[in-house]
Amino acid sequence: MQDTHSYDYDYIIIGSGFGGSVSALRLAEKGYSVLVLEKGQWKNPSDFPKSNWNLKKWLWLPLLKFFGIFKITFFRHVGILSGVGVGGGSLVYANTLPVPEPEFFTAESWGHLADWQAELESHYGTALKMLGADKNPRLFKGDEALRNLALSLGKPEEFKPTNVAVYFGEPEQTVPDPYFDGAGPDREGCRFCGGCMLGCRYNAKNTLDKNYLYLAQQLGATIQAESEVYDVHPLDSEDGADGYRVCWEQATSYFPKKGSFTAKGVIFAGGVLGTVQLLLELQATSLPRLSGTVGHEIRTNSESLIGVTNPDKDIDFTEGVAIGSIFHTDKWSHLEPVRYPPGSGFWRLLMAPLVHGKNICVRIWRAVKDFLSHPVQNLKVIFVRDWSKHTQILLYMRTLNSTLRLSKGRFRMKTSPEAEETPTPFMPEVKELASQFAKITGGKPTMLSTEMLFGIPTTAHILGGATMGPDSANGVIDKNHRVYGYENMYICDGSAVSANPGVNPALTITAMTERAMSKIPE
């Protein structure tokens, strides 16, 4: 039957992160009219903060009129760090673009659906090219310490510079687009200032507004910022075969204006916090055919964040890109040194001694004991003048599986354990690695107080919640990212990642979306 509807757009994409930006460009290239709705703001380099003490420019807290690029969300079982703005997580992530180890592609949770390593291989290549991946050419103090750690453990070959989405070029020199035969924006060479995760103020970081989104706009795609979607409902037929109406409201006003657009198809790409929360709301109202597995199999990448602080006045850990090196500690895990620019000491407010224990009482006692045993060292760490300059953050990740469930609570979303093994910040190998790194650098290891007190792990790479399955009883989407129960509806973001990659998932989300879009006809 011929479609006689008239739509505002062929596709509406909810979110402008790695999944949304890829979808926008590839659909525009195929001749579709595309609208991207993003709740965050457009940002220019001058809009980014110099340090994370500038909370108004850094944090996303609309209630306080803070419209920054970084969002911190705490649940009972996990703390989530995420990005907000046109370009999504690319604005605040640490630029790293690793391909996961083979165990990710064959994981039990999704390995039976396809030969993922073969299916995604070419798309990883495309993603690396589009994101401007390049090997970090310079190692600094934290990287050299990590190399020494790998050497001391007898694994020097497992230490490598990272592949990062950065234009290195010549510092402070602006050049015509070096990536897309002049079709992209001008760029400037990296200054190795350590400010990648606060938003690059020098036009060197390859954020999505400089590649996928930029090129999509040249082909006619529309990007509407400060627009948060609150409803998606089918127009006529229950399964959406006749299209959808997408309703949005202004995300940066106490008295928001509202609007809506119609489209033949919809792509959810708002990340786990955006997509899964919206799907859970709509499951009870506009989209009742959604799978009952929405919100299941939430993964944290099994991460741990440790700070190692050395109060020596000559120490400086801020030079370099955000993550300049990686050490594969075993076949499941790796360790990376993370840096912020000088003066960025916000996280010091949340740091506590690195202690483990089976309950909060044990951990508090051990923290007090640590302080009393080393009072001078602890006071120096607490009152160190420039925390970011004297602190090397260590990021540990692993592919081993542990899952949570995200569901609707009385007042907000809530988490609950879903498997016998739940995410935890208390991994003995992390404590041992941090202690050895501290010996090499002459520092003292610390951990987030939310982890020490409440056992809540923190992740910058929340995944799952709208995972793949062979049918609607076992997944929200099929292996081609199509939503079960609805026509022309897709999910392309971290919530569709159906196993723990054990590394930064940005490249994987990009590659998976490249594959999904390749299945949509011209």
Secondary structure, DSSP 8 states (H G I E B T S, - for coil): -------SEEEEEE--SHHHHHHHHHHHHTT--EEEE-SS----GGGS-SSTT-HHHHBEEGGGTEE-SEEEEE-SS-EEEEE-STTGGGGTS--B-----HHHHT-TTTGGG--HHHHHHHHHHHHHHHTTEEE-----HHHHHHHHHHHHTT-GGGEEE-EEEB--SSBT-EES-TTTTT-S--EEB---BS-GGG--TTS-B--GGGTHHHHHHHTT-EEE-SEEEEEEEESSSTTSTT-EEEEEEETT-SS--EEEEEEEEEEE-SHIIIIIHHHHHHHTTT-TTS-TTTT-SEE--S-EEEEEE---TT-----B-SB-EEE--SSSEEEEEE---TT--GGGGGEEE----SSHHHHHHHHHHHHHHSHHHHHHHHT-S-HHHHEEEEEEEE----EEEEEE-SSSEEEEE-SSS---S--HHHHHHHHHHHHHHT-EEEEEHHHHHH---EES--B-SS-B-SSTTT-SB-TTSBBTTSTTEEE-SGGG--S--SS--HHHHHHHHHHHHHTS--
